[in-house]
């Protein structure tokens, strides 16, 4: 490769890194580097959030909505990788969209509140919680519910109660409740 090609490649790498919408947490254990949170190929001993993967985290649907929409307990929780909703989780989101569009909760508003575990800076966790809520809203909107009927917000790590890997996984969620 000639010098010009190397320079272009280096500049593209810097631009791609600077434009990434996944920011690393400001608080990182000193002994490890923090990969982008959606990098599930990183081994758990290098990731400061080793349990932040596609098998952890959840969607917490209020009892009132679950009953009205006929959503079972097992459907009320699903995994997502960081802020990304997995394709196999769209079944329950479709049920929510149908219920709020044409079903028992037709015309009602939905609140989506994103949460994060306590690791990372307050700003990072607020942004991540917001991104989680926005991504769930986006998927539900593509399933047929009007986006204007959904409000998103983030609590970041404000309500986090976890103290270890398994309890931190419960802190990473999106709460689904009826709007005002």
N, C-alpha and C positions, 0 to 999 in steps of 0.2 A: 504494500500500500504506500502511496506517495505521501509527502508531508501535507499537501492540501487536503487529501482525503482523510487523513488522521485528524487534522484540525476541524474539518466539518463534522466528523463523527464525535469528537470531543465536545464541540459546541452543541450538537443535538442532544447529547447525553445530559449536559448541564441544563438546557432548556426543558427537556422532558422531566428532569428531577425538580426543577423550580416550578413547573406548571402542574405537578401532580396534586390532585385534590385530597390525597391521603397524607395528612401530616403526622409526623411521629410525636409520641408523647414527650413532653418536656422532662418528665421524671422517668429516668431509665436506670435500672440497676447498673452500678459502675462496671461490673464484670462482663456486661454483654452489650452488643449493639442491637438496636431496635429495627427490625425489618418493617416494611410497610405492613399495616395491620391486616390487609387482605391477602398477604403472602402466606398461603397455607403450606407451601413447600418448605418453609424454614423449619428446622428441627426445634423441638420444644425447649431445648437447653439454650437456644440463642434468642428466643422470643420472650420479652418481658411479660407477655400475656399468653403463656403457652396454652391456655384453655380457650382462647378466643379463636375458635375454629368453627367449621360448619356443623359440628355435632353439639355445640353448646349454645346458650342464649335462648331467648324465647319471646313469644308474643303472649301477652297476658290480657285475655279478653274478659271483661267484667261478667259476673254471673248474670246480670240482667240481660245483657246482649246475648250471651250463650243460650239462655232459656228462650228468648224471643226468636232467635235465629235457628234453633235446633242444632247447635254446635256442641259436640261431646267434649268431655274433659280432655281426652287424648288429642283432639283436634285443636284445642285452644292453645297449645304450646307447639312451637316449631322452631327449628334451628335456622340460623342464618350466619353467614361468615362476615363478621364485622357488620357493615351496614348493608350488605347485599342480601336480598331475599332469594332463596333457592327456588328453582322451577317447581320442585315437588311440593312446595308449601303453598302454591297458588290455589289449591283446592279450598282451603279454609278461607282464603282471602276472597275467592269467588262467592262463597256462601255469604260472607259479610256484605259484599257488593250487592248481591241479589236481595238480601234481607233489607238493606237500607234503600234500595231502589224500587223494588216491587213487592217486598214481603212485609212482615209484621212491623218493621221499623221504617216503612216508607215515609219519606219526607223529614225524618229526624236527622240530626247532625251527629257526626262522630268526632271524637277527640282522640288524637294519637300523640302520646307522650313518650319521647325517647329517653332512655336511661343508659348509664355507663357504669362500669365498676370504678372503684376509687383510685386506681393506678393511672397516672398521667396527670397533666395539669388541668386546672378547672376549665380553662378555655378550650382545651383539646376535648375534654369530656362533654362539655356543652355542645360543641360542634358535632361530635360523633353521635350524641343522642339525637340531635336535630336531623342529622343525615339519615339515621335509622328510621325516624318517624316519617321523614319525607319520602324515603324509598318505599315504605309500606303504603303510604298514601298514593304514590305513583302506581304501584301494582294494583291497588283496589280501584283506582280510577280507570285503568285499562280494562278492568273486569266489568265496568259498567256503572259505577257510582260516580255521581257528579263531584268533581274535585272541590267545588265551592261549598259542598256540604261536609267537608272534612277540614278540621283545624289541627295543625301540628305545633308542637312545642317541645322543648327539651328541659329536662331536669339535670342532665349530666350525671354527676355522681352525688348530687345532693341527698338522695334517698338511699344511697348504697349502704348495705349492712354487712356485706361480705368480709370475711377475714382470711379466707383460703381459696384455693382453686375452685372447689365445687360451689361455694357460696358466691364467689365473684361471678360465676356463670349466671346466677339468678339475677344479679344486678344489671346484666346486659340484656335489656328487653325493650319492647314497645308496649305500653299499656293502651288498650282500646276501651274507651268508655263512651257513654252517651254525651253529646254536647249539651250546652245550655239551652 
